[in-house]
Amino acid sequence: MSAGWLAISGLGPGGGALVTPEVTDALAQATDVIGYIPYVARVAPRPGLTLHPSDNRVELDRATHALRLAAQGARVVVVSSGDPGVFAMAAAVFEALEAGPPAWGLLDIRVLPGITAMLAASARAGAPLGHDFCAINLSDNLKPWSLVERRIRLAAEADFAIAFYNPRSRARPDDLDRAFAVLRDACADRRPVLFARAVTTPEEVLRIVPLPDARGDMADMRTMVIVGSSRTRLIDRPGAPILYTPRSAP
């Protein structure tokens, strides 16, 4: 069995204070860090550490590279933003593991959780995820848009609060507007929509608008979009309002 190990780690939503001690310890022991370019850039270089940044959409190549290095005895940390198990690298590593040689199954592989964007955004605004909710990745790179649309419609009909990941990009400028159109068709009310950009960083901006006024160009790929349920409420007060969903439903 290789003496190497692989830690699939979440760096949290952006602020250094929200990186867990467990992840910090793994990075301190690592010989190699692998991940998407902006996430690897959050790891400080040091002697004995090799950084392996790579472009987006090469998750399986990245995962395979990590497994090979660990099998050769390296101490490897694969980094994701937020939590590695939420639309991130943990699933990609296990896909590569399942397709790889049997010897990889003997590796020491750990998933180290992080604070994901929907939880950080929810905390910044109050508690919009205080009752039942779901998370939907709006990217249709790995699934058809028809499936995305069906899940949005069913979530709206079930009256979940919805956290939208990957809401909008240069390659997908219209997906969030399409999602809002589905929601308006499924629930004709003024439930609040939270746009939380770059939470926990100096560039953080929070904006809350009613669903009829929500537009896709209010978000980019650094934005977490949370659509409240019919029960989600806004408490006006001096300064920033509080957005929350009561714990009970009639």
JORA-V355043 format. One record per pair of residues at least 6 apart in sequence whose ideal C-beta (glycine too) atoms are under 6 Angstrom apart, sorted by sequence separation. I is the first residue (numbers start at 0). J is the second residue. D is the distance in Angstrom with one decimal. If there is no record, write none. Layout:
BEGIN
I & J & D
I & J & D
END
This chain:
BEGIN
11 & 17 & 3.8
69 & 75 & 4.8
83 & 89 & 4.3
121 & 127 & 5.4
197 & 203 & 5.1
218 & 224 & 5.5
234 & 240 & 5.9
11 & 18 & 5.1
32 & 39 & 5.9
68 & 75 & 5.0
96 & 103 & 5.4
121 & 128 & 4.5
154 & 161 & 5.2
233 & 240 & 5.3
234 & 241 & 4.2
10 & 18 & 5.7
53 & 61 & 5.4
79 & 87 & 3.7
139 & 147 & 5.8
167 & 175 & 4.6
196 & 204 & 4.6
79 & 88 & 4.6
166 & 175 & 4.5
233 & 242 & 5.6
32 & 42 & 5.1
65 & 75 & 5.0
195 & 205 & 5.3
39 & 50 & 5.3
77 & 88 & 5.1
65 & 77 & 4.9
194 & 206 & 4.4
39 & 52 & 4.0
231 & 244 & 4.5
8 & 22 & 4.6
193 & 207 & 5.3
230 & 244 & 5.7
135 & 150 & 5.6
230 & 245 & 5.7
36 & 52 & 4.3
191 & 207 & 5.3
192 & 208 & 5.6
228 & 244 & 5.9
8 & 25 & 5.8
117 & 134 & 5.9
31 & 49 & 5.0
32 & 50 & 5.3
33 & 51 & 4.4
192 & 210 & 5.6
6 & 25 & 4.3
35 & 55 & 5.9
189 & 209 & 4.0
190 & 210 & 5.2
89 & 110 & 5.1
133 & 154 & 5.1
192 & 213 & 4.3
194 & 217 & 5.0
194 & 218 & 5.6
197 & 221 & 5.0
196 & 221 & 5.5
133 & 159 & 4.7
137 & 163 & 5.4
196 & 222 & 4.4
83 & 110 & 5.9
132 & 159 & 5.4
138 & 165 & 4.3
151 & 178 & 5.6
155 & 182 & 5.4
33 & 61 & 5.7
131 & 159 & 5.6
132 & 160 & 4.0
133 & 161 & 5.8
134 & 162 & 4.5
135 & 163 & 5.9
136 & 164 & 4.6
137 & 165 & 5.4
194 & 222 & 5.6
195 & 223 & 4.6
62 & 91 & 4.5
66 & 95 & 5.9
136 & 165 & 5.4
137 & 166 & 5.2
152 & 181 & 5.5
156 & 185 & 5.8
62 & 92 & 4.3
82 & 112 & 5.3
85 & 115 & 4.7
151 & 181 & 4.7
155 & 185 & 3.8
194 & 224 & 5.9
10 & 41 & 5.7
82 & 113 & 4.6
155 & 186 & 4.9
33 & 65 & 4.9
59 & 91 & 5.8
63 & 95 & 4.7
81 & 113 & 5.7
128 & 160 & 5.7
193 & 225 & 4.3
58 & 91 & 4.0
62 & 95 & 3.9
82 & 115 & 4.0
127 & 160 & 5.8
148 & 181 & 5.6
152 & 185 & 5.2
81 & 115 & 3.8
179 & 213 & 5.2
192 & 226 & 5.1
81 & 116 & 4.9
207 & 242 & 5.9
59 & 95 & 5.6
191 & 227 & 4.6
31 & 68 & 5.4
66 & 103 & 5.2
69 & 106 & 5.3
137 & 174 & 4.9
190 & 227 & 4.6
176 & 215 & 3.8
190 & 229 & 5.9
38 & 78 & 4.8
175 & 215 & 3.7
191 & 231 & 5.6
137 & 178 & 5.9
188 & 229 & 5.8
190 & 231 & 5.9
31 & 73 & 5.0
38 & 80 & 5.6
191 & 233 & 5.7
30 & 73 & 4.9
175 & 218 & 5.7
30 & 74 & 4.7
31 & 75 & 4.8
32 & 76 & 5.0
33 & 77 & 5.0
34 & 78 & 3.9
29 & 74 & 5.1
117 & 162 & 3.8
28 & 74 & 5.6
29 & 76 & 4.4
167 & 215 & 5.6
193 & 242 & 6.0
26 & 76 & 5.7
86 & 136 & 4.9
25 & 76 & 5.3
167 & 218 & 4.9
166 & 218 & 4.6
167 & 219 & 5.8
168 & 220 & 5.1
166 & 222 & 6.0
166 & 224 & 4.8
5 & 65 & 5.8
163 & 224 & 4.1
162 & 225 & 5.1
5 & 69 & 4.2
161 & 226 & 4.6
3 & 69 & 4.1
160 & 227 & 5.3
8 & 76 & 5.3
10 & 78 & 5.5
160 & 228 & 4.7
1 & 70 & 5.2
3 & 72 & 4.3
12 & 81 & 5.8
124 & 193 & 5.2
2 & 72 & 5.2
3 & 73 & 4.9
4 & 74 & 5.6
5 & 75 & 4.8
6 & 76 & 4.9
7 & 77 & 4.8
8 & 78 & 5.5
9 & 79 & 5.6
10 & 80 & 5.6
158 & 228 & 4.9
1 & 72 & 5.5
158 & 229 & 5.5
9 & 81 & 5.6
9 & 82 & 4.3
9 & 83 & 4.7
120 & 195 & 3.5
123 & 198 & 5.3
7 & 83 & 4.6
86 & 164 & 5.1
120 & 198 & 5.1
119 & 198 & 4.6
119 & 199 & 5.6
7 & 88 & 5.7
124 & 205 & 6.0
7 & 89 & 4.8
123 & 205 & 6.0
160 & 244 & 5.7
7 & 92 & 5.5
22 & 111 & 5.1
21 & 111 & 5.2
17 & 114 & 5.0
127 & 225 & 5.2
127 & 227 & 5.4
5 & 106 & 6.0
11 & 113 & 4.8
12 & 114 & 6.0
4 & 107 & 3.9
5 & 108 & 4.8
6 & 109 & 5.0
7 & 110 & 4.9
8 & 111 & 4.3
9 & 112 & 5.8
10 & 113 & 6.0
11 & 114 & 4.6
120 & 223 & 4.0
9 & 113 & 2.1
12 & 116 & 5.0
127 & 231 & 5.7
0 & 105 & 4.9
6 & 111 & 5.5
117 & 223 & 5.9
12 & 119 & 3.9
116 & 223 & 4.5
129 & 243 & 5.4
130 & 244 & 4.5
127 & 242 & 4.9
129 & 244 & 4.3
125 & 241 & 4.0
125 & 242 & 4.5
126 & 243 & 4.1
127 & 244 & 5.6
129 & 246 & 5.9
124 & 242 & 4.3
125 & 243 & 4.4
17 & 199 & 5.8
14 & 199 & 3.3
12 & 198 & 5.2
13 & 199 & 4.8
12 & 199 & 4.9
13 & 200 & 4.1
END
